[in-house]
């Protein structure tokens, strides 16, 4: 399988995930602002998840540019990531319908943790295809501190939602999203240097 087919399949799955999430939003029964009030939890949940799916799409796109050859490990790691991301509409709808109940926010945090782990597994599978150290492998290694911090914040968000505050847990999610909203400059630079050779 070539890289472009893997990318096209992944893009299609992510587009379907976003489509499913928007279809879960109900149309208000009236035209006043008051009619929108019951929909705020679902709308906020959708916006949060849309941002996360967008961040994964951008970073996944960058990550796949580092692939020099696709092997079975990369395909299965990519499928595992897509599986985790495909659960986002379910947990998003559950969290919105429950008005950000602590159980659903903790479940959302756990899912984000699994998505982050799956992304790391994919990055490691790609890195293993390089037989020697290159600018790409060094660039992939540079994201390790950010990956570790993200994992810790997701782990902390679960008990935070259950025992302290679901809102504080949501702020931890937002912190992670800010960390990843800009893709790795090191990967961009390594790819540019590789193209110049």
TAWOGI-V544579 format. One record per pair of residues at least 24 apart in sequence whose ideal C-beta (glycine too) atoms are under 8 Angstrom apart, sorted by the first residue. I is the first residue (numbers start at 1). GAP is how many residues later the second one is. D is the distance in whole Angstrom. If there is no record, write none. Layout:
i:I gap:GAP d:D
i:I gap:GAP d:D
//
This chain:
i:1 gap:69 d:5
i:1 gap:74 d:7
i:2 gap:68 d:7
i:3 gap:61 d:6
i:3 gap:64 d:5
i:3 gap:67 d:6
i:6 gap:58 d:7
i:6 gap:61 d:8
i:6 gap:64 d:6
i:6 gap:68 d:7
i:6 gap:69 d:7
i:6 gap:72 d:6
i:7 gap:54 d:7
i:7 gap:57 d:5
i:10 gap:50 d:6
i:10 gap:54 d:7
i:10 gap:68 d:6
i:10 gap:72 d:6
i:11 gap:46 d:7
i:13 gap:69 d:5
i:13 gap:72 d:7
i:13 gap:73 d:7
i:14 gap:39 d:6
i:14 gap:42 d:7
i:14 gap:43 d:5
i:14 gap:46 d:8
i:14 gap:68 d:8
i:14 gap:71 d:7
i:17 gap:36 d:6
i:17 gap:68 d:6
i:17 gap:69 d:6
i:17 gap:71 d:6
i:17 gap:72 d:6
i:18 gap:32 d:6
i:18 gap:35 d:6
i:20 gap:69 d:4
i:21 gap:25 d:6
i:21 gap:28 d:6
i:21 gap:29 d:7
i:21 gap:32 d:8
i:21 gap:67 d:7
i:21 gap:68 d:5
i:21 gap:71 d:6
i:21 gap:72 d:8
i:22 gap:24 d:7
i:24 gap:65 d:6
i:24 gap:68 d:7
i:24 gap:69 d:5
i:24 gap:72 d:8
i:41 gap:54 d:8
i:41 gap:55 d:5
i:41 gap:56 d:8
i:41 gap:57 d:8
i:41 gap:58 d:5
i:41 gap:59 d:6
i:42 gap:51 d:7
i:42 gap:54 d:3
i:42 gap:55 d:7
i:43 gap:53 d:7
i:44 gap:52 d:7
i:44 gap:56 d:8
i:45 gap:47 d:5
i:45 gap:48 d:7
i:45 gap:50 d:5
i:45 gap:51 d:3
i:45 gap:55 d:7
i:46 gap:46 d:6
i:46 gap:50 d:7
i:48 gap:44 d:8
i:48 gap:122 d:7
i:48 gap:125 d:7
i:48 gap:126 d:8
i:49 gap:39 d:5
i:49 gap:40 d:7
i:49 gap:43 d:4
i:51 gap:126 d:6
i:52 gap:36 d:7
i:52 gap:60 d:7
i:52 gap:63 d:8
i:52 gap:121 d:8
i:52 gap:125 d:6
i:53 gap:32 d:7
i:53 gap:35 d:6
i:55 gap:122 d:6
i:55 gap:125 d:5
i:55 gap:126 d:6
i:56 gap:25 d:8
i:56 gap:29 d:6
i:56 gap:59 d:7
i:56 gap:63 d:7
i:58 gap:125 d:6
i:59 gap:60 d:7
i:59 gap:121 d:6
i:59 gap:124 d:5
i:59 gap:125 d:8
i:60 gap:59 d:8
i:60 gap:62 d:8
i:61 gap:122 d:8
i:62 gap:121 d:4
i:62 gap:122 d:6
i:62 gap:125 d:5
i:62 gap:126 d:7
i:63 gap:56 d:8
i:63 gap:59 d:7
i:63 gap:60 d:6
i:63 gap:63 d:7
i:63 gap:124 d:7
i:65 gap:122 d:7
i:65 gap:126 d:6
i:66 gap:60 d:6
i:66 gap:70 d:5
i:66 gap:73 d:8
i:66 gap:74 d:7
i:66 gap:121 d:6
i:66 gap:124 d:8
i:66 gap:125 d:7
i:67 gap:59 d:5
i:67 gap:62 d:7
i:68 gap:61 d:6
i:68 gap:62 d:7
i:69 gap:60 d:6
i:71 gap:54 d:8
i:71 gap:58 d:6
i:73 gap:52 d:4
i:73 gap:55 d:7
i:74 gap:48 d:7
i:74 gap:51 d:5
i:74 gap:52 d:6
i:74 gap:55 d:7
i:77 gap:41 d:7
i:77 gap:44 d:5
i:77 gap:45 d:4
i:77 gap:47 d:8
i:77 gap:48 d:4
i:78 gap:44 d:6
i:80 gap:38 d:5
i:80 gap:41 d:6
i:80 gap:42 d:8
i:81 gap:34 d:7
i:81 gap:37 d:4
i:81 gap:38 d:6
i:81 gap:40 d:8
i:81 gap:41 d:5
i:83 gap:35 d:8
i:84 gap:27 d:7
i:84 gap:30 d:5
i:84 gap:31 d:4
i:84 gap:34 d:5
i:85 gap:30 d:6
i:85 gap:33 d:8
i:87 gap:24 d:6
i:88 gap:27 d:8
i:100 gap:66 d:5
i:100 gap:67 d:8
i:100 gap:70 d:7
i:101 gap:65 d:7
i:102 gap:59 d:5
i:102 gap:60 d:5
i:102 gap:64 d:5
i:103 gap:59 d:7
i:105 gap:52 d:8
i:105 gap:56 d:4
i:105 gap:61 d:4
i:105 gap:64 d:5
i:105 gap:65 d:7
i:106 gap:51 d:8
i:106 gap:52 d:5
i:106 gap:53 d:8
i:106 gap:55 d:4
i:106 gap:56 d:5
i:106 gap:60 d:8
i:106 gap:63 d:7
i:108 gap:53 d:8
i:108 gap:65 d:7
i:109 gap:45 d:6
i:109 gap:48 d:4
i:109 gap:49 d:5
i:109 gap:51 d:8
i:109 gap:52 d:6
i:109 gap:60 d:6
i:109 gap:63 d:8
i:109 gap:64 d:7
i:110 gap:44 d:8
i:110 gap:48 d:6
i:112 gap:42 d:5
i:112 gap:45 d:8
i:112 gap:61 d:6
i:112 gap:64 d:7
i:113 gap:38 d:7
i:113 gap:41 d:4
i:113 gap:42 d:6
i:113 gap:44 d:8
i:113 gap:45 d:7
i:116 gap:31 d:7
i:116 gap:34 d:5
i:116 gap:35 d:6
i:116 gap:38 d:6
i:116 gap:60 d:8
i:117 gap:34 d:7
i:119 gap:28 d:8
i:120 gap:27 d:6
i:120 gap:31 d:8
i:123 gap:24 d:8
i:134 gap:56 d:8
i:134 gap:60 d:8
i:135 gap:54 d:8
i:135 gap:55 d:4
i:135 gap:58 d:5
i:135 gap:59 d:6
i:136 gap:51 d:7
i:136 gap:54 d:5
i:136 gap:55 d:7
i:136 gap:58 d:7
i:138 gap:48 d:7
i:138 gap:52 d:7
i:139 gap:45 d:6
i:139 gap:47 d:4
i:139 gap:48 d:5
i:139 gap:50 d:7
i:139 gap:51 d:4
i:140 gap:47 d:7
i:142 gap:42 d:7
i:142 gap:44 d:4
i:143 gap:41 d:5
i:143 gap:43 d:7
i:143 gap:44 d:8
i:146 gap:33 d:6
i:146 gap:34 d:7
i:149 gap:30 d:7
i:150 gap:26 d:5
i:150 gap:29 d:6
i:150 gap:30 d:7
//
